């Protein structure tokens, strides 16, 4: 699974998942899922996160960076 750059951006700023979550009004667990590529952000969520970090959306979520894995049946 390819990861997005959210982890690196948070580390650069010294932010935790919880800090970003509180800044953008999301659940910390959801931020963690986005960070690890286990969830797909909505367009609105991606825009809010990018704005909070002060970067472009494609700097946080480059094309193809989030891969939704299928659950085994």
N, C-alpha and C positions, 0 to 999 in steps of 0.2 A: 504494500500500500504506500503510495506516495503521500508525503505530508505537506501541508501548506507551511508558510513561513510564520504563522502566528506565534509559535513557540519562541522563535528567534526574536521577533519583535517585542514580545513580552519580556524576555530576558534582557534585551538591550535597555529597556526602560525600567527594569527592576520591578515589574508588576507581576502579581500572582494572577491565577485564573479568577480568584475571588475579587481582586481589585478591578480587573476589566469588567467582570460581571456586574459589579455595582455601578460602574461608570456608564454602562450601556443598558442597564435594567434587564439583564438576563440571569438565568440560574447558573451558578458556578459549574455545575455538572454539565450543562449544555455547552458552556465555553470550553470545558475540557474535551468534550466530544468533537467540537469543531476543530480544536487545536490538534487533535489526534486523527482527524480525517474520518471519524466514525459517524459524523452527521453532516448533512448538507445545509449551508446557510441559505436563508431566503435572501432575495435581493436586498430587502430592507435591512436585514440583520447584517449582511456583508457591508452595506454602506455605513451603518452606524458604527460598526467595529473599526472600519477604515478611518472614519472621521475621528473617532476617539484616539486612534493611534497617530493621526496626522499624516496618513499616507494614502495612496491610491488603492482602490479595491484590488486591482491585480497585483499589488505588492503584498497583500495579505493572502489572497486566494488566487494564485496564478492559474491560468487555464489548465485543466486536467489534474489539479493538485488534490482534489477531494474525490475519493473513490468510495462509493457505497458498496459494501460487501454484502453478498447474499448470505442469508442464514441457511445452514444445511437443513435439509428436510429429514 
